[in-house]
């Protein structure tokens, strides 16, 4: 007998071992010399670089000698014509060339009736399918297709699972904290403890949770497969069948599972998580309450210093030239490692200064637009007619935003805790005094997105809904570091009511939650109010900046009138000093100017004092106010 070539690869030698095993079974069924065939099997096994697939299957699923023989017989019928013919002959039915349990009991080694019991491996793991329309002894036995491919050395995911799964590869761009967490989990999971615990990864970084799971699985020599929890079947039987298929796949394919995605029905998710074996990660925003032993770990977005390291890594040789901008975006934007990798990949080969900031700005606005109204900031400092003290405070807000990384990280203030590091400002003043315009100026100066929060869409009469809505706003805003403008905030930040019932108590809890999020928000949150006195003093103490927007004096109103008409607007003999006598704030001046422009355009004339007077009268009527003779004397 020629010895097998030991230089052949595992796949070829594994297939030769199967051929030898089929020849051994054929000899047994024919009553021939099984010893010679067995020697061939052992000769091939001796040169295999690692265990043959059939031996791995038997060990992993704990098959008895008889159960292993049944698997080989069923595989042989599919792959070896001689075995197929022998099965037909033994049953005396040429048209039924398949093995039966009766044939196995009569012909194979060390038979036992319990081999096909539902709790034994062949049925428990659905390795072998039994035709349930016939008595057990005469029922057809058929090897599951996934098992057949495994025995042949073909790595294919089960066809019933393949549409539900997606491979999750370890990323080369992982935050240092996430890599450390993955290593700690892998070390803990290596310790023998029986059934592996469920690993629950919670926190505000879904891509980070995926990175931790993928790296941990790789350290354990496993491939990670992702399953969207919305695909879990609600029915108990289907749910259990899917869990069994997955556990078998985990054993056959050396795989781990990550349950993530949207919101699945809680019973379906809990039932699957309880039943599914192998290494299973659950990557959701909140943890599950299960009887099964779990490891709970929080995965947070990379802190600024980690983001700085990730930018440096992904930008490579260009990082040094963009050092200052890297520090700025690391402090301003709250991005996952994957966001940073994708943003860096989309930059030019040699990115110019400013492109990094713009790439970060473009990542999250779409999600925030679902929750708030985006304002395109066009106004600059010259458009803001405001006294020097107020302008100085606004300039200080911009300074605090620009220098946060240096002060918080390099100078160590962030080590004292996140509370109080958020930059929150209150803009107080009558309607039209420039509060929203000032927010535009800051957003444009800081090169950030500006979003006005619609309080009517946030505040809810239902307990818990307001807090939930606010959490969504802040969580999404954290990604882009946008400027948040809570307009007419006294509706939400008014004096806390006396607690008379559970609704009052919960309303105060909502406000406390909001204050906590404002203080830890990494961007700029601006509150505007027309009634500063209505605000609770406790809120005022927790605001970093307060800017009072006074009603403009005559000189300031004249300056606003001079800026109200764009250079391209045709005007005629406009008396700015006379217009400044009108007792209105800047917002109303801009509305009147626009109305006057329409009046003049309709008349086919340049904008004159008579057009402004007409527009002013309409604006006053809208506010149920009558213009005094002293305000409009000499206009026309």
C-alpha positions, 0 to 999 in steps of 0.5 A: 500500500502506497503511503499518502503524500504528506505534502498535500494540503489539508483539503485534499487529504481530508477528501482522501480520508473520506474516500477511505472511510467510504471504502471501509463502510462499503467493505463492511456492508459487503462483508469484505475485508474491512481491516485493509480499508481501515489501514488506509484510513489510518494512513491518511489520518497520520499525515493530516496536518490537523484533524479531519472534518469528520473527527472534528465533527465527532469531537465537537458534538460528542458523537458516539462511534455508532453516531459517527458511523451514521454520519459517514454512511449518510455522507457516503450515499451523497458522495459515493455511488458504491455506497448508494448502490449497497444501501439500495441492495440491502433494503431490497428496493433499487429505487430507495438508495438511501440508508435507514436506521434499521440498516445502520443498526444491523450493519454499523459498529457499536449500535444503540437505539438511542442514537436517534433520540431527540436529545442525542446529537444527531437530532439535537443539532439537526446533523441528520434529518429523519423522514417522519412519515415512516416508522423510525427503523425504516425511515430515510436518513439524510445528512444536513447539507451544511454538515455535508459541506463541512465534511468535504472541507467546504466553508459555507454558512448555512443557507438558512442563516446566510440571508440573516448574517453579515460578516463583521471584520476587525477594524484596523482603526480602533480606539485605544480604550476599545482595544483594551476592553476587547483584550480584557473580555477575551482574557476573561472568556478564555477561562474555562467556566462551562457555558460561555456568558452572554456579553452585553455591550451598551453605550453610545457608540454602536460602531465601537460596540461592533469593533470591540466584539470583532476584536474580542472574537478575533483574539479568541480565534473566532469569526464574527457574524452580525445579526439584525435583531429585527430579523428574529422570529417572534414565534417560539418554535421558529425562534428556538429553531433559529437559535439551534441553527446558529449554535450549530453554525458557531461550532462548525464555523468557529464563529461568534454572533453579534446581535445589534441593529434596531428594536426587536420585540423584547420577548423574541430577543430575550428568548433567543439570547437565553437559548443561543449557545457559543459566544454571543454579543448583544450590542444595544443601547440598553442591557437585557434582563436575563436569567443567563449569566452576562458580562455587561460592558459600556462602550463610549465614544472615544474621548478627545485624546483618543480621537486625536490619536485616531486622526493621527493614525489615519492621516499618516504622514499628513498628520503633522501638518494638520496637527492644530486642526486635529486637536480642534476637531477632536474636541469639537466633534464626537465621532466614532473610530469608524467615522474618523476612518471614513472621513479620513479616507474621503480626503484628498491625497494631501488634505488642505487646512480646513478640509478636515473640519468640513469633513467632520461637519458633514457626518451627522447633520442629516440625523439631527435635521429630523429632530430640529430645524437647521439654520444656515448662518449667514450673519457676521459680526458687522451685521450684529448691532450690539453694545460693546459689553454684549459683543465682548461676552459673545466673543468670550463664548467663541474663545471658550469653544475654540480653546476647549481642547487645550484647557480641558485636556492638556491642562487637565480640567476634564479629569475633574469630571464632565460636569460644568465643562459644557458651554451654555449661554442664555440670551435674554431680551425682547423679541427682535433684539438680535438673539437668534442673529447672535447665535448665527454669528457664533455658529458662522464664526465657529464654522458649526451647524446651527439648529433651532430646537422646536420645543413644541416637538420636544415637550410632551404631556406624557411622562417620560416622553420629554426626557426621551426626546431631549436625549435623542436631540443631545445624542445626535447633536454630540456627533457633530458638535452643533450649536443648539438654539433652544428658542423661547426656553422659558417654556421649558426652563421656567420656575419649577412648580411646587410638587403636588402630584406625580406629574409635577415631580416628573416634570422636575426630574425632566428639567434636572436631566436637561440641565445635566445634559447641558452641562456635559454637552460638548457643543454650545447650547444657547437658550433664548428667553423674552422673560428672564425673570421667569427663569428659576435661579437654580438654572441661572447658576448653572449657565456659564454665560448670560447675555442681556440684549437690550432694546436698541437706542436710536443710534443703534436703530439707525445702524440697523436701518442702514444694514436692512436693505441689501446693496442691490436694493434700489432706494430713494431719499431714505432718511435714516435718522427719521426711520430710527425714531420708530420704536421697534427692535432689529427683527421688526426693522428687517421685516418692515424693510422686506415689506417695503421692498415688496411694496416698491417692487409692485409699484415699479419704484425704488424703495422710498419713505412712503413704502417704508411707512406702509410696511411699518403700518402693516407690521404695527397692525399685526402687533395690534399697535398704533404708530404714534405721530412722533415716530413717523413725523416727516416721513412723507 
